[in-house]
């Protein structure tokens, strides 16, 4: 199973660059890019922070896919 | 310390200081200036600490730490696998009287054993105190 996410879509809806989102989350731009491209699954803490930032639920950003 | 306005982010500054410091330390030590090398090491460690403390953002984020953990895990695994294969080859060679116990093997196995011993102690500590 793989974790898929909607981070890029949510970020673009807020008209943010990867660097801007990275600064708000206190991570590097490379980390945001790695999450968006599925190369890195964030920690539970970061996933919750992202959900809070986008005012949504974690399951709406990240989901398991066969 | 807002290093970004000078075109340097925290990580670049950190690694620039680390690499220049290590190179300077090696050069001065090999030139016979051991005290200067020790002074450089102390200065570099202090600078790295200050860069981390004064940076307006985290130098290393969770992905950096995750990659470092995985790299360390794989390095220990591959050196262990090498040690296992080397030990079998050495034992067979000694058993067939092809060679004696090589001089390089003792420090290798002592070092590797010490690292594994330390890893086991840290593992026990983490299990007792919990992992966050």
N, CA and C atoms of all chains as a GROMACS GRO file, in nm:
protein
  594
    1UNK      N    1   0.083  -0.121   0.000
    1UNK     CA    2   0.000   0.000   0.000
    1UNK      C    3   0.086   0.126   0.000
    2UNK      N    4   0.036   0.227  -0.065
    2UNK     CA    5   0.110   0.352  -0.078
    2UNK      C    6   0.028   0.467  -0.020
    3UNK      N    7   0.100   0.565   0.032
    3UNK     CA    8   0.031   0.684   0.082
    3UNK      C    9   0.028   0.788  -0.030
    4UNK      N   10  -0.093   0.829  -0.066
    4UNK     CA   11  -0.110   0.935  -0.166
    4UNK      C   12  -0.154   1.062  -0.094
    5UNK      N   13  -0.121   1.177  -0.151
    5UNK     CA   14  -0.163   1.299  -0.082
    5UNK      C   15  -0.208   1.409  -0.179
    6UNK      N   16  -0.279   1.503  -0.121
    6UNK     CA   17  -0.337   1.615  -0.197
    6UNK      C   18  -0.264   1.745  -0.165
    7UNK      N   19  -0.143   1.734  -0.116
    7UNK     CA   20  -0.074   1.854  -0.067
    7UNK      C   21  -0.053   1.958  -0.177
    8UNK      N   22  -0.010   1.913  -0.293
    8UNK     CA   23   0.016   2.008  -0.402
    8UNK      C   24  -0.110   2.086  -0.438
    9UNK      N   25  -0.222   2.012  -0.446
    9UNK     CA   26  -0.350   2.074  -0.483
    9UNK      C   27  -0.390   2.177  -0.376
   10UNK      N   28  -0.379   2.138  -0.251
   10UNK     CA   29  -0.417   2.229  -0.142
   10UNK      C   30  -0.326   2.352  -0.139
   11UNK      N   31  -0.198   2.329  -0.162
   11UNK     CA   32  -0.102   2.441  -0.161
   11UNK      C   33  -0.133   2.538  -0.275
   12UNK      N   34  -0.160   2.483  -0.392
   12UNK     CA   35  -0.190   2.569  -0.508
   12UNK      C   36  -0.322   2.644  -0.490
   13UNK      N   37  -0.416   2.581  -0.422
   13UNK     CA   38  -0.543   2.649  -0.394
   13UNK      C   39  -0.520   2.772  -0.305
   14UNK      N   40  -0.422   2.760  -0.217
   14UNK     CA   41  -0.390   2.873  -0.129
   14UNK      C   42  -0.291   2.970  -0.194
   15UNK      N   43  -0.253   2.939  -0.317
   15UNK     CA   44  -0.160   3.024  -0.393
   15UNK      C   45  -0.026   3.041  -0.320
   16UNK      N   46   0.024   2.929  -0.271
   16UNK     CA   47   0.152   2.931  -0.200
   16UNK      C   48   0.258   2.859  -0.281
   17UNK      N   49   0.381   2.905  -0.271
   17UNK     CA   50   0.492   2.830  -0.332
   17UNK      C   51   0.536   2.724  -0.231
   18UNK      N   52   0.617   2.630  -0.281
   18UNK     CA   53   0.670   2.526  -0.190
   18UNK      C   54   0.753   2.593  -0.080
   19UNK      N   55   0.830   2.695  -0.118
   19UNK     CA   56   0.917   2.762  -0.021
   19UNK      C   57   0.835   2.833   0.088
   20UNK      N   58   0.724   2.893   0.045
   20UNK     CA   59   0.638   2.964   0.143
   20UNK      C   60   0.574   2.865   0.240
   21UNK      N   61   0.526   2.754   0.187
   21UNK     CA   62   0.465   2.652   0.274
   21UNK      C   63   0.572   2.594   0.368
   22UNK      N   64   0.690   2.572   0.311
   22UNK     CA   65   0.800   2.516   0.392
   22UNK      C   66   0.832   2.607   0.509
   23UNK      N   67   0.836   2.737   0.485
   23UNK     CA   68   0.867   2.832   0.591
   23UNK      C   69   0.760   2.830   0.700
   24UNK      N   70   0.635   2.819   0.658
   24UNK     CA   71   0.526   2.816   0.756
   24UNK      C   72   0.529   2.689   0.839
   25UNK      N   73   0.576   2.578   0.780
   25UNK     CA   74   0.579   2.450   0.851
   25UNK      C   75   0.714   2.426   0.920
   26UNK      N   76   0.808   2.517   0.902
   26UNK     CA   77   0.944   2.505   0.957
   26UNK      C   78   1.015   2.378   0.907
   27UNK      N   79   1.000   2.355   0.776
   27UNK     CA   80   1.076   2.246   0.712
   27UNK      C   81   1.140   2.305   0.588
   28UNK      N   82   1.222   2.225   0.519
   28UNK     CA   83   1.287   2.277   0.399
   28UNK      C   84   1.194   2.266   0.278
   29UNK      N   85   1.224   2.344   0.174
   29UNK     CA   86   1.145   2.336   0.051
   29UNK      C   87   1.155   2.196  -0.009
   30UNK      N   88   1.274   2.137   0.006
   30UNK     CA   89   1.296   2.002  -0.048
   30UNK      C   90   1.202   1.900   0.020
   31UNK      N   91   1.176   1.923   0.148
   31UNK     CA   92   1.086   1.831   0.220
   31UNK      C   93   0.944   1.843   0.167
   32UNK      N   94   0.898   1.967   0.144
   32UNK     CA   95   0.764   1.986   0.088
   32UNK      C   96   0.756   1.918  -0.049
   33UNK      N   97   0.860   1.939  -0.130
   33UNK     CA   98   0.863   1.877  -0.263
   33UNK      C   99   0.862   1.724  -0.252
   34UNK      N  100   0.939   1.670  -0.158
   34UNK     CA  101   0.945   1.524  -0.141
   34UNK      C  102   0.810   1.468  -0.098
   35UNK      N  103   0.737   1.541  -0.014
   35UNK     CA  104   0.603   1.495   0.027
   35UNK      C  105   0.509   1.498  -0.093
   36UNK      N  106   0.512   1.608  -0.166
   36UNK     CA  107   0.420   1.622  -0.281
   36UNK      C  108   0.443   1.515  -0.387
   37UNK      N  109   0.568   1.477  -0.405
   37UNK     CA  110   0.599   1.378  -0.510
   37UNK      C  111   0.597   1.234  -0.456
   38UNK      N  112   0.559   1.219  -0.329
   38UNK     CA  113   0.546   1.085  -0.270
   38UNK      C  114   0.677   1.019  -0.234
   39UNK      N  115   0.785   1.099  -0.227
   39UNK     CA  116   0.915   1.041  -0.192
   39UNK      C  117   0.939   1.039  -0.042
   40UNK      N  118   0.854   1.108   0.031
   40UNK     CA  119   0.869   1.111   0.176
   40UNK      C  120   0.731   1.121   0.241
   41UNK      N  121   0.707   1.034   0.339
   41UNK     CA  122   0.584   1.042   0.417
   41UNK      C  123   0.613   1.120   0.546
   42UNK      N  124   0.541   1.228   0.571
   42UNK     CA  125   0.574   1.310   0.689
   42UNK      C  126   0.539   1.238   0.819
   43UNK      N  127   0.596   1.290   0.926
   43UNK     CA  128   0.563   1.237   1.059
   43UNK      C  129   0.418   1.270   1.090
   44UNK      N  130   0.366   1.205   1.191
   44UNK     CA  131   0.228   1.233   1.233
   44UNK      C  132   0.215   1.379   1.275
   45UNK      N  133   0.318   1.431   1.343
   45UNK     CA  134   0.314   1.571   1.389
   45UNK      C  135   0.302   1.667   1.270
   46UNK      N  136   0.386   1.644   1.168
   46UNK     CA  137   0.383   1.734   1.052
   46UNK      C  138   0.252   1.718   0.975
   47UNK      N  139   0.203   1.595   0.965
   47UNK     CA  140   0.076   1.570   0.896
   47UNK      C  141  -0.037   1.646   0.967
   48UNK      N  142  -0.037   1.642   1.099
   48UNK     CA  143  -0.140   1.713   1.176
   48UNK      C  144  -0.125   1.864   1.161
   49UNK      N  145  -0.001   1.912   1.159
   49UNK     CA  146   0.022   2.056   1.141
   49UNK      C  147  -0.026   2.101   1.004
   50UNK      N  148  -0.002   2.018   0.902
   50UNK     CA  149  -0.048   2.051   0.766
   50UNK      C  150  -0.201   2.056   0.762
   51UNK      N  151  -0.263   1.956   0.827
   51UNK     CA  152  -0.410   1.953   0.831
   51UNK      C  153  -0.465   2.078   0.899
   52UNK      N  154  -0.401   2.118   1.007
   52UNK     CA  155  -0.446   2.237   1.080
   52UNK      C  156  -0.426   2.361   0.993
   53UNK      N  157  -0.313   2.368   0.925
   53UNK     CA  158  -0.283   2.484   0.842
   53UNK      C  159  -0.386   2.498   0.729
   54UNK      N  160  -0.421   2.384   0.667
   54UNK     CA  161  -0.517   2.388   0.556
   54UNK      C  162  -0.662   2.378   0.604
   55UNK      N  163  -0.678   2.379   0.735
   55UNK     CA  164  -0.810   2.376   0.797
   55UNK      C  165  -0.893   2.258   0.745
   56UNK      N  166  -0.832   2.142   0.750
   56UNK     CA  167  -0.901   2.021   0.705
   56UNK      C  168  -0.857   1.904   0.793
   57UNK      N  169  -0.895   1.783   0.754
   57UNK     CA  170  -0.856   1.666   0.831
   57UNK      C  171  -0.741   1.593   0.762
   58UNK      N  172  -0.663   1.524   0.843
   58UNK     CA  173  -0.546   1.453   0.789
   58UNK      C  174  -0.586   1.357   0.677
   59UNK      N  175  -0.698   1.288   0.698
   59UNK     CA  176  -0.744   1.190   0.598
   59UNK      C  177  -0.781   1.255   0.465
   60UNK      N  178  -0.809   1.385   0.470
   60UNK     CA  179  -0.843   1.454   0.344
   60UNK      C  180  -0.716   1.491   0.266
   61UNK      N  181  -0.603   1.493   0.337
   61UNK     CA  182  -0.476   1.523   0.269
   61UNK      C  183  -0.404   1.393   0.231
   62UNK      N  184  -0.400   1.301   0.327
   62UNK     CA  185  -0.328   1.175   0.305
   62UNK      C  186  -0.425   1.057   0.307
   63UNK      N  187  -0.404   0.965   0.214
   63UNK     CA  188  -0.487   0.845   0.216
   63UNK      C  189  -0.405   0.725   0.166
   64UNK      N  190  -0.445   0.607   0.214
   64UNK     CA  191  -0.378   0.485   0.170
   64UNK      C  192  -0.438   0.438   0.039
   65UNK      N  193  -0.352   0.394  -0.049
   65UNK     CA  194  -0.399   0.345  -0.178
   65UNK      C  195  -0.334   0.211  -0.209
   66UNK      N  196  -0.412   0.118  -0.262
   66UNK     CA  197  -0.360  -0.016  -0.296
   66UNK      C  198  -0.256  -0.006  -0.407
   67UNK      N  199   2.020   3.512   1.368
   67UNK     CA  200   2.112   3.544   1.260
   67UNK      C  201   2.044   3.512   1.127
   68UNK      N  202   2.004   3.617   1.055
   68UNK     CA  203   1.935   3.593   0.928
   68UNK      C  204   2.038   3.578   0.817
   69UNK      N  205   2.087   3.456   0.800
   69UNK     CA  206   2.190   3.430   0.698
   69UNK      C  207   2.131   3.431   0.558
   70UNK      N  208   1.995   3.417   0.548
   70UNK     CA  209   1.934   3.407   0.415
   70UNK      C  210   1.950   3.535   0.334
   71UNK      N  211   1.960   3.650   0.404
   71UNK     CA  212   1.976   3.775   0.328
   71UNK      C  213   2.113   3.785   0.263
   72UNK      N  214   2.207   3.698   0.306
   72UNK     CA  215   2.339   3.693   0.242
   72UNK      C  216   2.346   3.580   0.139
   73UNK      N  217   2.228   3.524   0.106
   73UNK     CA  218   2.223   3.417   0.007
   73UNK      C  219   2.261   3.282   0.065
   74UNK      N  220   2.268   3.275   0.196
   74UNK     CA  221   2.303   3.149   0.262
   74UNK      C  222   2.187   3.107   0.351
   75UNK      N  223   2.140   2.982   0.334
   75UNK     CA  224   2.044   2.937   0.434
   75UNK      C  225   2.122   2.866   0.544
   76UNK      N  226   2.054   2.828   0.649
   76UNK     CA  227   2.122   2.769   0.764
   76UNK      C  228   2.202   2.645   0.730
   77UNK      N  229   2.142   2.561   0.646
   77UNK     CA  230   2.208   2.435   0.613
   77UNK      C  231   2.336   2.458   0.533
   78UNK      N  232   2.331   2.552   0.437
   78UNK     CA  233   2.450   2.581   0.357
   78UNK      C  234   2.562   2.637   0.445
   79UNK      N  235   2.524   2.729   0.534
   79UNK     CA  236   2.623   2.788   0.625
   79UNK      C  237   2.684   2.679   0.713
   80UNK      N  238   2.596   2.592   0.766
   80UNK     CA  239   2.638   2.484   0.854
   80UNK      C  240   2.742   2.394   0.785
   81UNK      N  241   2.708   2.351   0.662
   81UNK     CA  242   2.798   2.259   0.592
   81UNK      C  243   2.924   2.329   0.542
   82UNK      N  244   2.913   2.459   0.507
   82UNK     CA  245   3.033   2.533   0.466
   82UNK      C  246   3.132   2.538   0.581
   83UNK      N  247   3.083   2.574   0.700
   83UNK     CA  248   3.170   2.582   0.818
   83UNK      C  249   3.226   2.443   0.852
   84UNK      N  250   3.139   2.342   0.844
   84UNK     CA  251   3.181   2.205   0.878
   84UNK      C  252   3.292   2.156   0.785
   85UNK      N  253   3.273   2.172   0.654
   85UNK     CA  254   3.370   2.120   0.557
   85UNK      C  255   3.502   2.199   0.563
   86UNK      N  256   3.490   2.333   0.567
   86UNK     CA  257   3.613   2.414   0.576
   86UNK      C  258   3.688   2.384   0.705
   87UNK      N  259   3.612   2.369   0.814
   87UNK     CA  260   3.673   2.339   0.944
   87UNK      C  261   3.743   2.205   0.945
   88UNK      N  262   3.677   2.103   0.890
   88UNK     CA  263   3.737   1.969   0.887
   88UNK      C  264   3.863   1.968   0.801
   89UNK      N  265   3.856   2.036   0.684
   89UNK     CA  266   3.972   2.041   0.595
   89UNK      C  267   4.088   2.113   0.664
   90UNK      N  268   4.059   2.226   0.730
   90UNK     CA  269   4.163   2.301   0.800
   90UNK      C  270   4.224   2.217   0.912
   91UNK      N  271   4.138   2.144   0.983
   91UNK     CA  272   4.186   2.062   1.094
   91UNK      C  273   4.281   1.952   1.044
   92UNK      N  274   4.241   1.886   0.935
   92UNK     CA  275   4.324   1.777   0.880
   92UNK      C  276   4.458   1.833   0.832
   93UNK      N  277   4.454   1.948   0.760
   93UNK     CA  278   4.577   2.008   0.705
   93UNK      C  279   4.672   2.049   0.818
   94UNK      N  280   4.619   2.122   0.917
   94UNK     CA  281   4.707   2.170   1.026
   94UNK      C  282   4.761   2.052   1.109
   95UNK      N  283   4.678   1.950   1.131
   95UNK     CA  284   4.723   1.834   1.208
   95UNK      C  285   4.838   1.762   1.136
   96UNK      N  286   4.821   1.746   1.004
   96UNK     CA  287   4.924   1.676   0.926
   96UNK      C  288   5.050   1.760   0.908
   97UNK      N  289   5.037   1.893   0.925
   97UNK     CA  290   5.156   1.979   0.918
   97UNK      C  291   5.230   1.982   1.053
   98UNK      N  292   5.174   1.916   1.152
   98UNK     CA  293   5.239   1.908   1.282
   98UNK      C  294   5.191   2.012   1.383
   99UNK      N  295   5.088   2.090   1.346
   99UNK     CA  296   5.033   2.190   1.438
   99UNK      C  297   4.912   2.131   1.512
  100UNK      N  298   4.939   2.037   1.602
  100UNK     CA  299   4.829   1.965   1.667
  100UNK      C  300   4.742   2.057   1.752
  101UNK      N  301   4.806   2.152   1.823
  101UNK     CA  302   4.728   2.242   1.909
  101UNK      C  303   4.638   2.334   1.827
  102UNK      N  304   4.692   2.378   1.711
  102UNK     CA  305   4.610   2.462   1.622
  102UNK      C  306   4.490   2.380   1.571
  103UNK      N  307   4.517   2.253   1.536
  103UNK     CA  308   4.409   2.166   1.488
  103UNK      C  309   4.302   2.150   1.596
  104UNK      N  310   4.345   2.133   1.722
  104UNK     CA  311   4.248   2.119   1.832
  104UNK      C  312   4.169   2.248   1.848
  105UNK      N  313   4.238   2.362   1.836
  105UNK     CA  314   4.171   2.492   1.846
  105UNK      C  315   4.067   2.511   1.736
  106UNK      N  316   4.104   2.469   1.614
  106UNK     CA  317   4.010   2.479   1.502
  106UNK      C  318   3.886   2.393   1.529
  107UNK      N  319   3.910   2.272   1.579
  107UNK     CA  320   3.798   2.181   1.607
  107UNK      C  321   3.702   2.243   1.709
  108UNK      N  322   3.759   2.298   1.817
  108UNK     CA  323   3.674   2.361   1.920
  108UNK      C  324   3.597   2.479   1.861
  109UNK      N  325   3.667   2.560   1.779
  109UNK     CA  326   3.601   2.676   1.717
  109UNK      C  327   3.488   2.632   1.625
  110UNK      N  328   3.515   2.529   1.545
  110UNK     CA  329   3.413   2.481   1.450
  110UNK      C  330   3.291   2.427   1.525
  111UNK      N  331   3.316   2.348   1.629
  111UNK     CA  332   3.204   2.292   1.707
  111UNK      C  333   3.121   2.405   1.768
  112UNK      N  334   3.189   2.507   1.820
  112UNK     CA  335   3.119   2.623   1.879
  112UNK      C  336   3.037   2.696   1.773
  113UNK      N  337   3.101   2.718   1.656
  113UNK     CA  338   3.030   2.787   1.546
  113UNK      C  339   2.907   2.710   1.501
  114UNK      N  340   2.922   2.577   1.489
  114UNK     CA  341   2.808   2.495   1.445
  114UNK      C  342   2.695   2.503   1.546
  115UNK      N  343   2.730   2.504   1.674
  115UNK     CA  344   2.629   2.516   1.778
  115UNK      C  345   2.558   2.652   1.766
  116UNK      N  346   2.636   2.758   1.746
  116UNK     CA  347   2.578   2.893   1.736
  116UNK      C  348   2.491   2.908   1.612
  117UNK      N  349   2.536   2.850   1.500
  117UNK     CA  350   2.456   2.857   1.377
  117UNK      C  351   2.319   2.792   1.401
  118UNK      N  352   2.320   2.676   1.469
  118UNK     CA  353   2.195   2.607   1.500
  118UNK      C  354   2.107   2.688   1.592
  119UNK      N  355   2.168   2.749   1.691
  119UNK     CA  356   2.092   2.826   1.791
  119UNK      C  357   2.035   2.955   1.734
  120UNK      N  358   2.115   3.024   1.653
  120UNK     CA  359   2.077   3.158   1.606
  120UNK      C  360   1.996   3.157   1.476
  121UNK      N  361   1.994   3.044   1.408
  121UNK     CA  362   1.922   3.038   1.282
  121UNK      C  363   1.772   3.059   1.306
  122UNK      N  364   1.707   3.134   1.215
  122UNK     CA  365   1.564   3.159   1.234
  122UNK      C  366   1.479   3.039   1.194
  123UNK      N  367   1.540   2.939   1.133
  123UNK     CA  368   1.469   2.816   1.101
  123UNK      C  369   1.552   2.697   1.144
  124UNK      N  370   1.486   2.579   1.155
  124UNK     CA  371   1.560   2.459   1.191
  124UNK      C  372   1.662   2.426   1.083
  125UNK      N  373   1.783   2.392   1.124
  125UNK     CA  374   1.886   2.357   1.026
  125UNK      C  375   1.849   2.225   0.959
  126UNK      N  376   1.812   2.129   1.042
  126UNK     CA  377   1.775   1.997   0.990
  126UNK      C  378   1.630   1.969   1.026
  127UNK      N  379   1.550   1.938   0.925
  127UNK     CA  380   1.411   1.908   0.955
  127UNK      C  381   1.393   1.757   0.968
  128UNK      N  382   1.267   1.715   0.984
  128UNK     CA  383   1.241   1.573   1.012
  128UNK      C  384   1.283   1.481   0.898
  129UNK      N  385   1.278   1.531   0.774
  129UNK     CA  386   1.321   1.447   0.661
  129UNK      C  387   1.472   1.425   0.666
  130UNK      N  388   1.548   1.529   0.701
  130UNK     CA  389   1.694   1.514   0.714
  130UNK      C  390   1.726   1.407   0.819
  131UNK      N  391   1.655   1.414   0.933
  131UNK     CA  392   1.680   1.318   1.041
  131UNK      C  393   1.639   1.177   0.998
  132UNK      N  394   1.530   1.168   0.925
  132UNK     CA  395   1.483   1.038   0.877
  132UNK      C  396   1.585   0.976   0.780
  133UNK      N  397   1.638   1.060   0.690
  133UNK     CA  398   1.738   1.012   0.595
  133UNK      C  399   1.866   0.970   0.669
  134UNK      N  400   1.904   1.050   0.769
  134UNK     CA  401   2.025   1.018   0.846
  134UNK      C  402   2.009   0.886   0.920
  135UNK      N  403   1.890   0.863   0.976
  135UNK     CA  404   1.864   0.737   1.048
  135UNK      C  405   1.874   0.619   0.953
  136UNK      N  406   1.812   0.633   0.835
  136UNK     CA  407   1.813   0.525   0.737
  136UNK      C  408   1.956   0.499   0.687
  137UNK      N  409   2.031   0.607   0.662
  137UNK     CA  410   2.169   0.592   0.615
  137UNK      C  411   2.254   0.520   0.719
  138UNK      N  412   2.237   0.559   0.846
  138UNK     CA  413   2.313   0.495   0.954
  138UNK      C  414   2.276   0.348   0.964
  139UNK      N  415   2.147   0.320   0.956
  139UNK     CA  416   2.099   0.182   0.963
  139UNK      C  417   2.163   0.098   0.852
  140UNK      N  418   2.162   0.154   0.730
  140UNK     CA  419   2.217   0.078   0.617
  140UNK      C  420   2.368   0.062   0.628
  141UNK      N  421   2.436   0.167   0.677
  141UNK     CA  422   2.583   0.159   0.693
  141UNK      C  423   2.619   0.048   0.792
  142UNK      N  424   2.546   0.042   0.905
  142UNK     CA  425   2.572  -0.062   1.005
  142UNK      C  426   2.541  -0.199   0.946
  143UNK      N  427   2.430  -0.207   0.872
  143UNK     CA  428   2.390  -0.335   0.812
  143UNK      C  429   2.495  -0.385   0.712
  144UNK      N  430   2.542  -0.294   0.625
  144UNK     CA  431   2.638  -0.337   0.522
  144UNK      C  432   2.776  -0.368   0.580
  145UNK      N  433   2.819  -0.291   0.681
  145UNK     CA  434   2.948  -0.322   0.743
  145UNK      C  435   2.938  -0.455   0.818
  146UNK      N  436   2.818  -0.482   0.877
  146UNK     CA  437   2.796  -0.610   0.945
  146UNK      C  438   2.800  -0.726   0.847
  147UNK      N  439   2.735  -0.706   0.731
  147UNK     CA  440   2.734  -0.810   0.628
  147UNK      C  441   2.876  -0.835   0.577
  148UNK      N  442   2.951  -0.724   0.556
  148UNK     CA  443   3.090  -0.739   0.513
  148UNK      C  444   3.170  -0.817   0.617
  149UNK      N  445   3.150  -0.780   0.745
  149UNK     CA  446   3.221  -0.847   0.854
  149UNK      C  447   3.190  -0.995   0.860
  150UNK      N  448   3.062  -1.028   0.836
  150UNK     CA  449   3.022  -1.168   0.839
  150UNK      C  450   3.087  -1.248   0.728
  151UNK      N  451   3.084  -1.192   0.607
  151UNK     CA  452   3.146  -1.261   0.492
  151UNK      C  453   3.297  -1.271   0.512
  152UNK      N  454   3.359  -1.159   0.558
  152UNK     CA  455   3.504  -1.159   0.580
  152UNK      C  456   3.543  -1.263   0.684
  153UNK      N  457   3.462  -1.274   0.791
  153UNK     CA  458   3.494  -1.371   0.897
  153UNK      C  459   3.490  -1.514   0.844
  154UNK      N  460   3.390  -1.543   0.760
  154UNK     CA  461   3.379  -1.678   0.702
  154UNK      C  462   3.500  -1.707   0.613
  155UNK      N  463   3.536  -1.610   0.528
  155UNK     CA  464   3.650  -1.628   0.435
  155UNK      C  465   3.779  -1.645   0.515
  156UNK      N  466   3.797  -1.560   0.619
  156UNK     CA  467   3.918  -1.570   0.702
  156UNK      C  468   3.924  -1.707   0.770
  157UNK      N  469   3.812  -1.752   0.823
  157UNK     CA  470   3.808  -1.881   0.893
  157UNK      C  471   3.841  -1.997   0.800
  158UNK      N  472   3.783  -1.991   0.678
  158UNK     CA  473   3.810  -2.099   0.580
  158UNK      C  474   3.958  -2.097   0.542
  159UNK      N  475   4.010  -1.976   0.515
  159UNK     CA  476   4.152  -1.963   0.478
  159UNK      C  477   4.244  -2.012   0.588
  160UNK      N  478   4.210  -1.980   0.713
  160UNK     CA  479   4.294  -2.025   0.826
  160UNK      C  480   4.283  -2.177   0.842
  161UNK      N  481   4.158  -2.228   0.823
  161UNK     CA  482   4.137  -2.373   0.837
  161UNK      C  483   4.213  -2.452   0.733
  162UNK      N  484   4.228  -2.395   0.614
  162UNK     CA  485   4.299  -2.464   0.506
  162UNK      C  486   4.447  -2.426   0.501
  163UNK      N  487   4.490  -2.349   0.603
  163UNK     CA  488   4.630  -2.304   0.613
  163UNK      C  489   4.677  -2.218   0.496
  164UNK      N  490   4.583  -2.142   0.440
  164UNK     CA  491   4.621  -2.051   0.332
  164UNK      C  492   4.678  -1.921   0.388
  165UNK      N  493   4.625  -1.874   0.501
  165UNK     CA  494   4.673  -1.750   0.562
  165UNK      C  495   4.650  -1.748   0.712
  166UNK      N  496   4.712  -1.651   0.778
  166UNK     CA  497   4.693  -1.632   0.922
  166UNK      C  498   4.586  -1.525   0.943
  167UNK      N  499   4.552  -1.505   1.069
  167UNK     CA  500   4.454  -1.402   1.103
  167UNK      C  501   4.510  -1.265   1.062
  168UNK      N  502   4.444  -1.191   0.974
  168UNK     CA  503   4.502  -1.063   0.926
  168UNK      C  504   4.501  -0.955   1.034
  169UNK      N  505   4.605  -0.870   1.030
  169UNK     CA  506   4.620  -0.765   1.132
  169UNK      C  507   4.504  -0.664   1.131
  170UNK      N  508   4.450  -0.638   1.010
  170UNK     CA  509   4.344  -0.536   1.002
  170UNK      C  510   4.214  -0.582   1.065
  171UNK      N  511   4.199  -0.714   1.080
  171UNK     CA  512   4.069  -0.766   1.124
  171UNK      C  513   4.037  -0.730   1.270
  172UNK      N  514   4.139  -0.733   1.357
  172UNK     CA  515   4.112  -0.711   1.500
  172UNK      C  516   4.051  -0.572   1.528
  173UNK      N  517   4.116  -0.462   1.483
  173UNK     CA  518   4.054  -0.331   1.509
  173UNK      C  519   3.918  -0.315   1.444
  174UNK      N  520   3.902  -0.380   1.325
  174UNK     CA  521   3.772  -0.372   1.257
  174UNK      C  522   3.663  -0.433   1.343
  175UNK      N  523   3.689  -0.555   1.393
  175UNK     CA  524   3.585  -0.622   1.471
  175UNK      C  525   3.564  -0.558   1.608
  176UNK      N  526   3.672  -0.503   1.667
  176UNK     CA  527   3.656  -0.433   1.795
  176UNK      C  528   3.570  -0.307   1.775
  177UNK      N  529   3.601  -0.231   1.668
  177UNK     CA  530   3.524  -0.108   1.640
  177UNK      C  531   3.379  -0.142   1.612
  178UNK      N  532   3.359  -0.239   1.524
  178UNK     CA  533   3.223  -0.274   1.485
  178UNK      C  534   3.145  -0.328   1.606
  179UNK      N  535   3.211  -0.413   1.684
  179UNK     CA  536   3.146  -0.467   1.805
  179UNK      C  537   3.109  -0.357   1.902
  180UNK      N  538   3.198  -0.257   1.917
  180UNK     CA  539   3.170  -0.145   2.009
  180UNK      C  540   3.050  -0.065   1.961
  181UNK      N  541   3.044  -0.040   1.829
  181UNK     CA  542   2.931   0.037   1.774
  181UNK      C  543   2.800  -0.039   1.796
  182UNK      N  544   2.803  -0.170   1.770
  182UNK     CA  545   2.682  -0.250   1.790
  182UNK      C  546   2.644  -0.254   1.939
  183UNK      N  547   2.745  -0.267   2.025
  183UNK     CA  548   2.720  -0.266   2.170
  183UNK      C  549   2.653  -0.137   2.213
  184UNK      N  550   2.704  -0.023   2.162
  184UNK     CA  551   2.645   0.107   2.194
  184UNK      C  552   2.503   0.117   2.140
  185UNK      N  553   2.484   0.066   2.017
  185UNK     CA  554   2.350   0.069   1.956
  185UNK      C  555   2.251  -0.011   2.041
  186UNK      N  556   2.296  -0.125   2.093
  186UNK     CA  557   2.207  -0.208   2.176
  186UNK      C  558   2.170  -0.133   2.305
  187UNK      N  559   2.269  -0.066   2.365
  187UNK     CA  560   2.241   0.011   2.488
  187UNK      C  561   2.141   0.123   2.460
  188UNK      N  562   2.161   0.195   2.349
  188UNK     CA  563   2.068   0.304   2.313
  188UNK      C  564   1.929   0.245   2.287
  189UNK      N  565   1.926   0.130   2.218
  189UNK     CA  566   1.799   0.062   2.188
  189UNK      C  567   1.724   0.031   2.318
  190UNK      N  568   1.796  -0.024   2.416
  190UNK     CA  569   1.733  -0.059   2.544
  190UNK      C  570   1.677   0.068   2.611
  191UNK      N  571   1.759   0.174   2.609
  191UNK     CA  572   1.717   0.301   2.668
  191UNK      C  573   1.591   0.354   2.602
  192UNK      N  574   1.587   0.348   2.468
  192UNK     CA  575   1.470   0.398   2.394
  192UNK      C  576   1.346   0.316   2.428
  193UNK      N  577   1.364   0.182   2.443
  193UNK     CA  578   1.250   0.096   2.473
  193UNK      C  579   1.195   0.127   2.612
  194UNK      N  580   1.284   0.157   2.704
  194UNK     CA  581   1.241   0.186   2.842
  194UNK      C  582   1.176   0.323   2.852
  195UNK      N  583   1.233   0.421   2.780
  195UNK     CA  584   1.184   0.559   2.793
  195UNK      C  585   1.078   0.595   2.689
  196UNK      N  586   1.064   0.510   2.588
  196UNK     CA  587   0.967   0.538   2.482
  196UNK      C  588   1.030   0.616   2.368
  197UNK      N  589   0.972   0.601   2.252
  197UNK     CA  590   1.023   0.671   2.134
  197UNK      C  591   0.919   0.770   2.086
  198UNK      N  592   0.960   0.895   2.065
  198UNK     CA  593   0.865   0.996   2.014
  198UNK      C  594   0.907   1.039   1.875
   0.00000   0.00000   0.00000
